[in-house]
Structure formats: C-alpha cells, structure tokens
C-alpha cells in the first residue's frame, strides 16, 4: 500500500478536550479574523528547514508535511516562516514561504468510483475550468478541453478507483467556491494540491485479479409471515452451491445469512432482534453454510406494528464478512415491511436509512432490496418503498437496486433472488476469468437487472484494481477541479470531506451532544433553548468571544466548520428560526441530530475507517476523511 507523509494534525475545535499551550509558551499565529484557528501550511516538494532565516544548508522536509506557522519575516522571494508540527509551542525551524502552500481548512477530496462516468480533469487555471462550467454545452466544452492538449488540463484521475479507505491519499482543498452552470446545477470549483510522498517498488508482475473474491450476505426478515421466503432463499443458495460445487468458482465466492425480527417488546417468543446464522467465511468450505442456514426459521408470534428492524439486520451484516478483504461486496435484503427509523423507540440501533446507507457506502457494499408487496402490507408499501429505494442507491447506477415483488408471490420472488444471485456470480466469474458453464439457472436476469449488475461489476472491478495496483491521486502540486462530472453534472466524481482526527471527532460529538441536551432541556420552554446551549457552550469554549450571543447555532460547534462549502439548516439556525419550527419541526430536527450522533459513534468504533499517518502511534491523531454532507 502506498504510504503518505507523516502529518501531525493539531486540534483546532473550540472545545475542552483540546490540548492547551503551556502557560507562557509560544502559540502559533491565528488565521485572520479567527479566534481559535491557527495558520497552517503544506510543504511543497523540495522544502528545507533552517535554524534561522537565510541560514545555509537546510534539512529536507518531505512534500506535503503539515506545519503551523509561528512567525513571519521578510517579503517576496525573501519571505520566511517559522513553523512547528503542532500549535502548542514546539517549533522546528524556518523555511522559505514560497516552499509552502497555505491550507485554511482541513478539507480533502476523495474520488468516487469512476464506473459510469468520465475521469476527473485537473486544470492549470481556475478561469479555464470556470469557462467550461459556464459554457452553454458543458459536456462538449469539457470534452474539447480534454482532447486539446493545450496545457489547460494538466492531469487526469487514474482509470481505476483510488480508494481512500484502503490506499490513503492527501488531496487537500486550498480554496472552494460554488458556481452555477447553465442548467442551474450548483457545482463546487475547487483549488487543490496533490503529491504522493513515497511509493513502494512495483509488485511482481502477475494477474492483478488473481485473488479477487466475492461474498453475498442475505439479510432476511424472519417475522411470522416470512417462512416461505426464508425457505426459498435457502433453496436459491443450495441450487447455486450445487451448480458451482465442483468448479473453481466455489473458491471465489461465499454466502452469509443474517436474520432479523423486531424489538421483543416483552415477548420472549420473538427470541431475538438479529441473529447471524452464517458468516461469509473463506476459512471454511463453501458448502459449510448449508447446515447452518437450515437452522433458521420464522417467528411463531407476531411483533407489534408492521414495521420491523431491518436496519438492525443490515448493521449485523457489516460483521458477517471480512469485507475489506473482498473484491465483490453484496447484500440482499428480503422483507415484506418497512424498517423502524432512528426516531422509533423500538429501533435497536437508533440509526436511520440515511445513516445505514452511509455505513454501507463506506465499505463499498452494493445492497439489493427485495420488497414483498403482500396484500397484508398494502398500507405500508409506500413508506417501505421510499426507504428501500433510498437505501439501495449506488453511485453510477441509474436506478436504485430495489425490486418489488407484486403480491409477494413466492415463485416470482424465487426467480428474482436466483437471477440476481447468479448475475452476481457471473460478474465474479467474468472478472476472474473463471469458467461458469455450470451456472444455468431457470431465471436469467431481466435486462434491467443485468444492466444494474453490470454497473456493480464494473465498480467492484475498478475498486479492486485500484487497491491491488495501489492507484494514487495524480502527482501534481496545484490545480483546479470540480466535484461534479463535466459530462453529466448529476454525477459526483469527488466527495468533499473534512479530515478529522479521532480527538476532533470526539469533540464534534461532544458539541453535538451539548446542542441536543440544551434543546431537550428547553422542550417545555422553547424560548430558553438558545440560552441553555449558549451557557453550556460558554463553559466549554476555549474562547468565550467565539460564542458571543449565539446568534447562529453553528457558533456552538467551533470555528473549524466556518467557511466550508456546506449548507446546513442546523448551522444557520437562529433563535427565531428555532421558534418558527414549532414543536413538530423542532423534534424532527433533534431526531436528525440524534441519528447523526449515532453515525459518529459508528465511525469511532470502526477501526478500518481510520488511518494512522506516518510513524505516529497516538490513537487520537489517527485521521478519517468524513464526508462533508455528514456534518451536523
């Protein structure tokens, strides 16, 4: 795996968990107009540290090391800055200012999977990119700029997927602004920098897909009405196992089974909320799953209400395979009901569909939902359809992976589940060039299904190749790009993220809890809510001037969210706006914040999401590039 520069990120959230400079110690310079944020720079390749400004031979510093600025001296070509790796008084020397890039906010970019879209272009000048975005035909203007070879486009995204969760890379945002194209779509014009610090020697020449493997975990509702569908799911697994049992494909694929019901509600006959009968385990023979799944059965008594805890089943599926080791990552959800949302007191996870989709996306899992439209659930169908269409959206796919089964017909369900399963197996077989003669199911995939599976297969292949071939961000110093595909602005090609340390995420959680508790304390007197939050924030803040009169709720979160290209109802909320929401809107907003807080808890407890940069071993300094749209 490519390793990147050792970066030490000093905390900059205005909350008490942050380290303070010792009394009398020097402090890094503050950014203009800020009370808590220090001036930071990223070193350019070739930067050197010197004992004093203008001193002779200096010590080389790897490109893209992050420093805090303590002092400035001189101007123009003779401008020097004194720097240190933290903001609490430790300096390391002086460097020429021209060998550093100012970094105002710790925003970084992460490539989305390039399946189904054009490769991202990096322009030498922002004006050239702006002209393309504002062109009457943006797609044609972008294509022309890419073909022209006239210096406007200086780098392209790699053809394979650069997975930031596996091969961490630093693509910092130096500045950002929103631009509206001719269609009225808002796009972010981003000034970025990029440079890998070091590369390992290329791996020995071999088939890069030699170790590609896939897994499919079924997540099945096993409430009272579901026995026929559970039986048919088992039959589908047995049929597929029988057809691949003597082929090489059996070593490339595993199945898992997670089942779920609902909150027990004091009824022990419901037995469980979730249960894992079989993990997708490559350490055991492929057919070892068969006796395990034979043990599963539907409940003998009904749960309260029609919704069930599908999110809990999906959450359990995250532990039902070693997803990080897999190239093909698939889940099939089978249910006849909607799921309990984060606001439901009977939800065991208190996560909503949006938060669950984010967790699945972080692991690059493609999720399919088979929704049984039984007559008994007719009043629940519309709600469940909306939930599962949102859950199964997949980047690059034109439609969600949502499959309604009219009338809940068992035969139609069986054909659909086998068609999807075999289509996924064929994708793995095609990617690995494994013979598939024995795959001859009775229900070939419909054109719509096959098209969606093809998108998934291409995305999984590009992601896997990117990991094993150690795909890296383009090797450039400064350029301009946009977060939307220039050929189709409906498609995102870059996620804008904020790089947080574990300590900073902890502080963000604390700030969010402060807001939630303050709002809950004022439920009977809504006009006291901002006063409650202000008083709590004042006691926690490093700089009380930051809080002031708390005219906007965002002031409670610290300056590190200021200036981000992110619009948030919460951050912009005023006291008047809070009161205008009235009780229903206030409760809805707080429920959304509670769900966000639980998502942060999931981030914190998932080791695979965190990267320990350089040789440091401080757990609190490990970093996670959190999607910007997951901020409060």
C-alpha positions as CSV (number, residue, x, y, z in Angstrom):
1,X,0.0,0.0,0.0
2,X,1.2,3.5,-0.8
3,X,2.3,5.3,2.3
4,X,1.9,9.0,2.6
5,X,3.7,11.7,4.5
6,X,3.7,11.8,8.3
7,X,1.2,14.5,9.1
8,X,0.5,15.6,12.6
9,X,-2.8,17.4,12.8
10,X,-3.1,19.8,15.8
11,X,-6.6,20.0,17.1
12,X,-8.5,23.2,16.4
13,X,-12.0,22.7,17.7
14,X,-13.0,25.2,20.4
15,X,-13.9,22.6,23.0
16,X,-12.3,21.5,26.2
17,X,-10.8,18.2,25.1
18,X,-8.2,20.1,23.1
19,X,-4.6,20.5,24.4
20,X,-3.7,24.0,25.6
21,X,-0.3,25.5,25.2
22,X,1.6,25.6,28.5
23,X,1.4,28.9,30.3
24,X,3.9,31.3,28.8
25,X,4.6,29.0,25.8
26,X,4.6,30.4,22.3
27,X,1.4,30.0,20.3
28,X,1.0,29.5,16.6
29,X,-0.3,32.5,14.7
30,X,-4.1,32.8,14.2
31,X,-5.8,32.9,10.9
32,X,-7.0,36.4,10.1
33,X,-10.4,37.1,11.7
34,X,-10.3,33.8,13.8
35,X,-10.1,33.3,17.5
36,X,-9.0,29.7,17.6
37,X,-7.8,28.5,14.2
38,X,-4.1,28.7,13.6
39,X,-2.3,29.4,10.3
40,X,-1.3,26.2,8.6
41,X,0.8,25.4,5.5
42,X,1.6,22.3,3.5
43,X,5.2,22.0,2.3
44,X,6.0,21.8,-1.4
45,X,8.4,19.1,-2.6
46,X,11.9,20.4,-2.1
47,X,11.2,22.4,1.1
48,X,14.0,22.6,3.7
49,X,14.1,23.6,7.4
50,X,16.8,26.1,8.6
51,X,17.9,27.1,12.1
52,X,17.4,30.8,11.2
53,X,16.1,32.8,8.2
54,X,18.6,32.7,5.4
55,X,20.8,30.1,7.0
56,X,22.8,27.9,4.7
57,X,22.2,24.2,4.1
58,X,18.8,23.1,5.5
59,X,17.2,19.8,6.4
60,X,15.0,18.4,3.6
61,X,11.3,18.0,4.5
62,X,9.0,15.6,2.6
63,X,6.5,17.4,0.4
64,X,3.0,17.9,1.9
65,X,4.0,17.9,5.5
66,X,1.6,19.9,7.6
67,X,3.1,22.7,9.7
68,X,1.7,25.5,11.9
69,X,3.1,29.0,11.4
70,X,4.6,30.8,14.4
71,X,6.3,33.8,12.9
72,X,6.9,35.5,9.6
73,X,9.9,37.5,8.4
74,X,10.8,39.3,5.1
75,X,8.7,39.6,2.0
76,X,8.6,38.4,-1.6
77,X,11.3,35.9,-2.5
78,X,13.0,36.5,0.8
79,X,9.8,35.8,2.9
80,X,10.4,33.2,5.6
81,X,8.1,31.4,8.1
82,X,8.9,29.8,11.4
83,X,7.0,26.5,11.7
84,X,6.1,23.7,14.1
85,X,4.2,20.4,13.8
86,X,1.8,21.4,16.5
87,X,0.2,24.6,17.7
88,X,1.2,24.3,21.3
89,X,4.6,25.8,21.4
90,X,7.1,23.4,19.7
91,X,8.9,24.9,16.7
92,X,11.2,23.1,14.3
93,X,12.8,25.9,12.3
94,X,12.4,28.3,9.4
95,X,11.6,27.7,5.7
96,X,11.1,29.9,2.7
97,X,7.4,30.8,2.4
98,X,7.5,30.1,-1.3
99,X,8.1,26.4,-0.5
100,X,4.8,26.1,1.3
101,X,1.1,26.2,0.4
102,X,-1.4,27.9,2.8
103,X,-4.1,25.5,4.0
104,X,-7.0,27.3,5.5
105,X,-9.3,24.4,6.4
106,X,-8.5,20.7,6.5
107,X,-10.8,19.9,3.6
108,X,-9.7,17.0,1.4
109,X,-11.2,15.3,-1.7
110,X,-12.0,11.6,-2.2
111,X,-12.7,10.2,-5.7
112,X,-15.9,8.4,-6.2
113,X,-15.8,5.1,-8.1
114,X,-15.3,6.1,-11.8
115,X,-17.7,3.4,-13.1
116,X,-20.2,5.0,-15.4
117,X,-18.7,8.5,-15.6
118,X,-15.8,10.4,-17.2
119,X,-12.4,10.6,-15.5
120,X,-11.9,13.8,-13.4
121,X,-9.9,16.5,-15.1
122,X,-7.5,18.9,-13.3
123,X,-7.0,22.3,-14.8
124,X,-3.9,24.5,-14.6
125,X,-6.0,27.6,-14.0
126,X,-9.4,28.2,-12.4
127,X,-10.5,30.6,-15.1
128,X,-10.2,27.9,-17.7
129,X,-12.3,25.5,-15.7
130,X,-14.9,28.2,-14.9
131,X,-15.3,28.8,-18.7
132,X,-16.1,25.1,-19.2
133,X,-18.6,25.0,-16.3
134,X,-20.4,28.2,-17.6
135,X,-20.4,27.0,-21.3
136,X,-23.8,26.5,-22.9
137,X,-22.8,22.9,-23.5
138,X,-20.6,22.0,-20.6
139,X,-20.1,18.4,-21.6
140,X,-18.9,19.4,-25.1
141,X,-16.6,22.1,-23.6
142,X,-15.1,19.6,-21.2
143,X,-14.5,17.0,-23.9
144,X,-12.8,19.6,-26.1
145,X,-10.6,20.7,-23.2
146,X,-9.5,17.2,-22.6
147,X,-8.7,16.5,-26.3
148,X,-7.0,19.8,-26.9
149,X,-3.6,19.0,-25.3
150,X,-3.0,22.8,-25.0
151,X,-2.0,22.9,-21.3
152,X,-5.4,23.7,-19.8
153,X,-5.8,20.1,-18.5
154,X,-2.7,19.0,-16.6
155,X,-3.7,15.8,-15.0
156,X,-6.5,13.1,-15.2
157,X,-7.8,10.8,-12.5
158,X,-6.5,7.2,-12.7
159,X,-8.6,4.8,-14.7
160,X,-9.0,2.5,-11.7
161,X,-10.7,3.5,-8.4
162,X,-8.5,5.3,-5.9
163,X,-9.9,4.0,-2.7
164,X,-9.1,6.5,0.1
165,X,-10.2,3.9,2.8
166,X,-7.5,1.4,1.6
167,X,-4.8,3.5,0.0
168,X,-5.0,6.7,1.9
169,X,-4.1,9.8,-0.1
170,X,-4.0,13.5,0.6
171,X,-5.8,15.7,-1.9
172,X,-6.3,18.9,0.1
173,X,-8.7,21.7,-0.8
174,X,-6.9,25.0,-0.8
175,X,-10.0,27.1,-1.7
176,X,-13.6,26.4,-2.8
177,X,-16.5,28.3,-4.3
178,X,-19.9,27.4,-5.7
179,X,-20.6,28.0,-9.4
180,X,-23.9,27.6,-11.1
181,X,-23.8,26.1,-14.6
182,X,-26.2,26.8,-17.5
183,X,-28.6,24.1,-16.3
184,X,-28.8,25.7,-12.9
185,X,-26.8,22.9,-11.2
186,X,-24.6,24.2,-8.4
187,X,-21.0,22.8,-8.7
188,X,-18.0,23.4,-6.4
189,X,-14.9,24.9,-8.2
190,X,-12.0,23.6,-6.1
191,X,-8.4,24.6,-5.9
192,X,-6.5,21.5,-4.9
193,X,-3.0,20.2,-4.3
194,X,-1.7,16.6,-4.6
195,X,1.6,14.8,-4.4
196,X,2.4,11.3,-3.1
197,X,5.2,11.2,-0.6
198,X,6.8,7.9,-1.5
199,X,6.0,4.8,-3.5
200,X,6.9,1.2,-2.9
201,X,8.6,-0.7,-5.7
202,X,6.0,-2.1,-8.1
203,X,4.7,-5.5,-7.1
204,X,5.9,-8.5,-9.1
205,X,4.1,-8.9,-12.4
206,X,1.1,-11.2,-12.0
207,X,-2.6,-11.1,-12.7
208,X,-3.9,-8.3,-10.6
209,X,-7.3,-10.0,-10.3
210,X,-5.8,-13.3,-9.2
211,X,-7.1,-13.0,-5.6
212,X,-10.4,-11.4,-6.4
213,X,-13.2,-12.9,-4.3
214,X,-16.8,-12.0,-3.6
215,X,-19.4,-12.6,-0.9
216,X,-23.1,-12.2,-0.7
217,X,-24.8,-11.9,2.6
218,X,-28.6,-12.4,2.7
219,X,-30.4,-10.3,5.3
220,X,-33.8,-11.9,5.8
221,X,-36.8,-10.8,7.7
222,X,-37.9,-13.8,9.8
223,X,-41.1,-12.5,11.4
224,X,-44.3,-14.5,11.4
225,X,-45.2,-14.3,7.6
226,X,-41.8,-14.9,6.2
227,X,-41.3,-18.7,6.3
228,X,-42.0,-19.4,2.6
229,X,-39.4,-16.7,1.6
230,X,-36.8,-17.9,4.0
231,X,-37.3,-21.4,2.6
232,X,-37.0,-20.1,-1.0
233,X,-33.8,-18.1,-0.1
234,X,-32.2,-21.3,1.3
235,X,-33.3,-23.1,-1.9
236,X,-31.6,-20.5,-4.0
237,X,-28.4,-20.8,-2.0
238,X,-28.5,-24.6,-2.3
239,X,-29.2,-24.5,-6.0
240,X,-26.3,-22.2,-6.7
241,X,-24.0,-24.2,-4.4
242,X,-24.9,-27.4,-6.3
243,X,-24.1,-25.7,-9.6
244,X,-20.7,-24.3,-8.6
245,X,-19.7,-27.0,-6.1
246,X,-17.2,-28.7,-8.5
247,X,-15.9,-25.6,-10.2
248,X,-13.1,-23.2,-9.4
249,X,-15.8,-20.6,-8.7
250,X,-16.5,-22.2,-5.4
251,X,-13.2,-20.9,-4.1
252,X,-14.1,-17.3,-5.2
253,X,-17.4,-16.8,-3.5
254,X,-19.1,-17.3,-0.2
255,X,-22.6,-16.7,1.2
256,X,-23.7,-15.5,4.6
257,X,-27.1,-15.3,6.3
258,X,-28.2,-12.8,8.8
259,X,-31.9,-12.8,10.0
260,X,-33.8,-10.2,11.9
261,X,-37.1,-9.6,13.6
262,X,-38.0,-6.7,15.8
263,X,-37.9,-5.3,19.3
264,X,-39.1,-8.1,21.7
265,X,-41.5,-5.7,23.4
266,X,-41.6,-8.0,26.5
267,X,-42.5,-11.0,24.3
268,X,-39.7,-13.7,24.7
269,X,-41.3,-15.8,21.9
270,X,-39.8,-13.3,19.4
271,X,-36.4,-14.6,20.6
272,X,-34.1,-12.1,19.0
273,X,-33.7,-8.8,17.1
274,X,-30.9,-10.1,14.9
275,X,-29.1,-13.4,14.6
276,X,-26.2,-14.4,12.3
277,X,-26.5,-18.0,11.2
278,X,-23.6,-18.0,8.8
279,X,-20.7,-15.6,8.1
280,X,-19.3,-15.4,4.5
281,X,-16.2,-17.3,5.7
282,X,-13.4,-18.3,3.3
283,X,-11.7,-20.3,6.1
284,X,-14.4,-22.9,5.8
285,X,-15.5,-25.0,2.8
286,X,-18.1,-23.3,0.6
287,X,-20.8,-25.8,1.5
288,X,-20.3,-25.4,5.2
289,X,-23.1,-22.8,5.1
290,X,-25.8,-25.3,4.3
291,X,-26.3,-27.0,7.7
292,X,-26.1,-23.6,9.4
293,X,-28.8,-21.9,7.3
294,X,-31.1,-25.0,7.7
295,X,-31.5,-24.0,11.4
296,X,-33.2,-20.7,10.7
297,X,-37.0,-20.4,10.9
298,X,-39.6,-17.7,11.0
299,X,-41.2,-16.5,14.3
300,X,-44.2,-18.2,15.7
301,X,-45.8,-15.0,17.1
302,X,-46.3,-11.6,15.6
303,X,-44.4,-8.4,16.6
304,X,-46.1,-5.1,17.4
305,X,-46.9,-3.0,14.4
306,X,-46.0,-3.7,10.8
307,X,-42.5,-2.1,10.6
308,X,-39.6,-4.3,11.7
309,X,-35.9,-3.6,12.5
310,X,-34.3,-4.1,9.1
311,X,-31.6,-1.6,9.9
312,X,-30.5,-3.8,12.8
313,X,-30.2,-6.7,10.3
314,X,-28.1,-4.6,7.9
315,X,-25.9,-3.4,10.8
316,X,-25.3,-7.0,11.8
317,X,-24.4,-7.9,8.2
318,X,-21.5,-5.5,8.4
319,X,-19.9,-8.0,10.8
320,X,-20.9,-11.1,8.8
321,X,-17.9,-10.9,6.4
322,X,-14.4,-9.6,6.2
323,X,-15.5,-7.0,3.7
324,X,-12.1,-5.3,3.5
325,X,-10.5,-8.5,2.0
326,X,-13.1,-8.8,-0.7
327,X,-13.4,-7.5,-4.2
328,X,-17.2,-8.2,-4.7
329,X,-19.3,-7.0,-1.8
330,X,-23.0,-7.7,-1.9
331,X,-26.0,-7.7,0.4
332,X,-29.6,-8.8,-0.5
333,X,-32.3,-7.7,1.9
334,X,-35.5,-9.7,1.9
335,X,-38.5,-8.2,3.6
336,X,-42.3,-7.6,3.4
337,X,-42.2,-4.5,5.7
338,X,-40.7,-1.1,6.2
339,X,-37.9,-0.6,8.8
340,X,-38.0,1.3,12.1
341,X,-36.4,4.6,11.7
342,X,-33.9,6.2,14.0
343,X,-36.6,8.1,15.8
344,X,-38.6,5.0,16.7
345,X,-38.2,4.0,20.3
346,X,-38.3,0.3,19.2
347,X,-35.2,0.7,17.0
348,X,-32.3,-1.2,18.5
349,X,-29.6,0.8,16.6
350,X,-31.3,4.2,16.5
351,X,-29.8,4.6,13.0
352,X,-31.9,5.7,10.1
353,X,-31.8,4.7,6.4
354,X,-29.5,7.6,5.5
355,X,-27.0,6.7,8.2
356,X,-27.2,3.0,7.3
357,X,-26.6,3.8,3.7
358,X,-23.5,5.8,4.6
359,X,-22.1,2.9,6.6
360,X,-22.6,0.6,3.6
361,X,-21.1,3.1,1.3
362,X,-18.0,3.4,3.5
363,X,-17.5,-0.3,3.0
364,X,-18.3,-0.2,-0.7
365,X,-21.1,-2.7,-0.4
366,X,-23.8,-2.9,-3.0
367,X,-27.2,-3.5,-1.4
368,X,-30.2,-5.0,-3.1
369,X,-33.7,-4.9,-1.6
370,X,-36.4,-7.5,-2.5
371,X,-39.6,-6.0,-1.2
372,X,-42.6,-8.4,-1.0
373,X,-45.7,-6.4,-1.7
374,X,-48.1,-8.7,0.2
375,X,-51.7,-7.7,0.5
376,X,-51.4,-7.6,4.3
377,X,-48.9,-4.8,4.0
378,X,-50.7,-2.6,1.5
379,X,-50.8,0.4,3.9
380,X,-47.0,0.0,4.5
381,X,-45.9,-0.3,0.9
382,X,-45.3,3.3,0.0
383,X,-43.3,4.0,3.2
384,X,-41.2,0.9,2.7
385,X,-40.6,1.6,-1.0
386,X,-39.3,5.1,-0.2
387,X,-37.0,3.7,2.5
388,X,-35.5,0.9,0.4
389,X,-35.1,3.0,-2.8
390,X,-33.0,5.4,-0.7
391,X,-31.1,2.6,0.9
392,X,-30.1,0.9,-2.4
393,X,-28.9,3.9,-4.3
394,X,-25.5,3.1,-5.8
395,X,-23.1,5.6,-7.3
396,X,-23.0,5.2,-11.0
397,X,-26.3,3.2,-11.3
398,X,-29.2,5.0,-12.9
399,X,-31.8,3.4,-10.6
400,X,-31.7,2.1,-7.0
401,X,-31.3,-1.7,-6.6
402,X,-34.9,-2.0,-5.4
403,X,-37.0,-5.0,-6.6
404,X,-40.7,-5.0,-5.7
405,X,-42.4,-8.5,-5.8
406,X,-46.1,-8.0,-6.7
407,X,-48.4,-9.7,-4.3
408,X,-45.4,-11.2,-2.6
409,X,-45.6,-14.2,-4.9
410,X,-43.2,-16.9,-3.8
411,X,-42.5,-18.1,-7.3
412,X,-41.7,-14.6,-8.6
413,X,-39.5,-14.0,-5.5
414,X,-37.6,-17.2,-6.1
415,X,-36.9,-16.3,-9.8
416,X,-35.7,-12.8,-8.8
417,X,-33.5,-13.9,-6.0
418,X,-31.8,-16.6,-8.2
419,X,-31.5,-14.2,-11.1
420,X,-29.7,-11.6,-9.0
421,X,-27.5,-14.2,-7.2
422,X,-26.4,-15.8,-10.5
423,X,-25.8,-12.5,-12.1
424,X,-23.5,-11.5,-9.3
425,X,-21.7,-14.8,-9.5
426,X,-21.3,-14.3,-13.3
427,X,-19.7,-10.9,-12.6
428,X,-17.2,-12.5,-10.3
429,X,-16.6,-15.3,-12.8
430,X,-16.0,-12.8,-15.6
431,X,-13.7,-10.6,-13.5
432,X,-11.6,-13.6,-12.6
433,X,-11.9,-15.4,-15.9
434,X,-13.4,-18.5,-14.1
435,X,-15.4,-21.0,-16.1
436,X,-19.2,-20.7,-15.4
437,X,-20.6,-23.5,-17.5
438,X,-22.5,-24.9,-14.5
439,X,-24.4,-21.7,-13.9
440,X,-27.6,-22.4,-15.8
441,X,-30.4,-21.1,-13.6
442,X,-34.0,-21.3,-14.6
443,X,-34.4,-17.4,-14.5
444,X,-31.9,-15.4,-16.4
445,X,-31.6,-11.8,-15.3
446,X,-34.0,-9.3,-16.9
447,X,-32.3,-6.6,-18.9
448,X,-32.9,-4.0,-16.1
449,X,-31.3,-6.4,-13.6
450,X,-28.4,-7.2,-15.8
451,X,-27.7,-3.5,-16.5
452,X,-27.6,-2.8,-12.8
453,X,-25.4,-5.8,-12.1
454,X,-23.0,-4.7,-14.9
455,X,-22.6,-1.3,-13.2
456,X,-21.9,-3.1,-9.9
457,X,-19.4,-5.4,-11.5
458,X,-17.5,-2.6,-13.2
459,X,-17.4,-0.6,-10.0
460,X,-16.2,-3.5,-7.9
461,X,-13.5,-4.4,-10.5
462,X,-12.2,-0.8,-10.7
463,X,-12.2,-0.6,-6.9
464,X,-10.3,-3.9,-6.5
465,X,-7.7,-3.0,-9.2
466,X,-7.2,0.4,-7.6
467,X,-6.4,-1.3,-4.3
468,X,-4.1,-4.0,-5.5
469,X,-2.3,-1.8,-8.0
470,X,-2.0,1.0,-5.4
471,X,-3.7,3.6,-7.5
472,X,-2.8,7.1,-6.4
473,X,-4.1,10.6,-6.8
474,X,-2.5,12.5,-9.7
475,X,1.0,13.7,-9.0
476,X,0.5,17.4,-9.2
477,X,1.2,20.4,-6.9
478,X,-1.6,22.9,-7.6
479,X,-4.6,22.7,-9.9
480,X,-8.4,23.3,-10.2
481,X,-11.2,20.8,-10.5
482,X,-14.9,20.3,-9.7
483,X,-16.8,17.8,-7.7
484,X,-19.3,17.0,-10.5
485,X,-18.7,15.1,-13.7
486,X,-18.3,17.7,-16.5
487,X,-20.1,15.3,-18.9
488,X,-23.1,14.9,-16.6
489,X,-23.4,17.2,-13.6
490,X,-25.9,14.8,-12.0
491,X,-23.0,12.5,-11.2
492,X,-20.5,13.3,-8.4
493,X,-16.9,12.5,-9.2
494,X,-15.4,13.8,-6.0
495,X,-16.6,13.8,-2.4
496,X,-15.6,16.8,-0.4
497,X,-14.6,15.7,3.0
498,X,-13.2,17.2,6.2
499,X,-10.2,15.5,7.6
500,X,-10.8,14.8,11.3
501,X,-8.6,13.2,13.9
502,X,-10.2,10.8,16.5
503,X,-9.9,13.5,19.1
504,X,-11.6,16.0,16.8
505,X,-14.5,13.6,16.1
506,X,-14.8,13.2,19.8
507,X,-15.1,16.9,20.2
508,X,-17.6,17.2,17.4
509,X,-19.7,14.5,19.2
510,X,-19.4,16.5,22.4
511,X,-20.6,19.7,20.7
512,X,-23.5,17.9,19.1
513,X,-24.5,16.3,22.4
514,X,-24.3,19.8,24.0
515,X,-26.8,21.1,21.4
516,X,-29.1,18.1,21.8
517,X,-29.2,18.2,25.6
518,X,-29.7,22.0,25.6
519,X,-32.6,21.7,23.2
520,X,-34.2,18.8,25.1
521,X,-33.8,20.7,28.4
522,X,-36.0,23.5,26.9
523,X,-38.7,21.4,25.4
524,X,-41.4,22.9,27.7
525,X,-40.0,26.4,27.2
526,X,-38.6,26.6,23.6
527,X,-37.5,30.2,24.1
528,X,-34.9,29.1,26.6
529,X,-33.2,26.6,24.2
530,X,-30.6,29.0,22.8
531,X,-29.8,30.3,26.3
532,X,-29.3,26.7,27.5
533,X,-26.9,26.0,24.6
534,X,-25.1,29.3,25.0
535,X,-24.5,28.8,28.7
536,X,-23.2,25.2,28.1
537,X,-21.0,26.3,25.1
538,X,-19.6,29.2,27.1
539,X,-18.5,26.8,29.9
540,X,-16.9,24.5,27.3
541,X,-15.3,27.0,24.9
542,X,-11.7,27.9,24.9
543,X,-12.5,31.4,23.7
544,X,-15.9,32.7,25.0
545,X,-15.8,35.5,22.4
546,X,-16.4,32.8,19.9
547,X,-19.8,32.1,21.4
548,X,-21.0,35.7,21.8
549,X,-24.7,35.9,21.8
550,X,-25.1,32.6,19.9
551,X,-27.0,34.3,17.1
552,X,-26.5,31.1,15.0
553,X,-26.4,27.6,16.3
554,X,-23.2,26.9,14.3
555,X,-21.3,29.1,16.8
556,X,-21.6,26.2,19.3
557,X,-19.5,24.0,17.0
558,X,-16.3,25.9,16.8
559,X,-14.6,27.8,14.0
560,X,-13.4,24.7,12.2
561,X,-16.8,24.5,10.4
562,X,-16.7,28.1,9.3
563,X,-16.1,28.8,5.6
564,X,-16.8,25.3,4.5
565,X,-18.7,24.9,1.2
566,X,-21.5,23.2,3.0
567,X,-25.0,24.4,3.7
568,X,-26.7,23.2,6.8
569,X,-30.1,24.0,8.3
570,X,-28.6,23.3,11.7
571,X,-25.5,25.5,11.4
572,X,-27.5,28.5,10.1
573,X,-30.4,28.2,12.5
574,X,-31.2,31.3,14.6
575,X,-33.3,31.6,17.7
576,X,-36.1,33.0,15.7
577,X,-35.8,30.2,13.2
578,X,-35.9,27.6,16.1
579,X,-39.1,29.1,17.4
580,X,-40.7,29.2,14.0
581,X,-40.1,25.4,13.6
582,X,-42.6,24.9,16.4
583,X,-42.7,21.6,18.4
584,X,-43.0,19.2,15.4
585,X,-40.2,20.7,13.4
586,X,-38.0,21.0,16.5
587,X,-38.5,17.4,17.3
588,X,-37.7,16.4,13.7
589,X,-34.5,18.4,13.7
590,X,-33.4,16.9,17.1
591,X,-34.2,13.4,15.8
592,X,-31.9,14.0,12.8
593,X,-29.1,15.2,15.1
594,X,-29.5,12.1,17.3
595,X,-29.2,9.9,14.3
596,X,-26.1,11.9,13.2
597,X,-24.6,11.4,16.6
598,X,-25.1,7.6,16.4
599,X,-23.4,7.6,13.0
600,X,-20.4,9.4,14.5
601,X,-20.4,6.6,17.2
602,X,-20.2,4.1,14.4
603,X,-17.4,5.9,12.7
604,X,-15.5,6.0,16.0
605,X,-15.8,2.3,16.7
606,X,-14.9,1.1,13.1
607,X,-11.0,0.7,13.0
608,X,-10.9,0.2,9.2
609,X,-12.1,3.8,8.6
610,X,-9.1,5.3,10.4
611,X,-5.5,5.9,9.1
612,X,-2.5,6.4,11.4
613,X,-0.4,8.7,9.3
614,X,3.4,8.4,9.3
615,X,5.1,6.6,12.2
616,X,3.0,8.1,15.0
617,X,1.1,5.8,17.4
618,X,-1.1,8.3,19.1
619,X,-4.6,6.8,18.6
620,X,-6.2,10.2,19.0
621,X,-4.2,11.5,16.0
622,X,-5.5,8.9,13.5
623,X,-7.5,10.5,10.8
624,X,-10.8,9.9,9.0
625,X,-11.9,11.8,5.9
626,X,-15.6,12.4,6.9
627,X,-17.9,13.3,4.0
628,X,-18.9,16.9,4.2
629,X,-22.6,16.1,4.0
630,X,-22.4,14.1,7.2
631,X,-21.6,17.3,9.2
632,X,-24.5,18.5,11.5
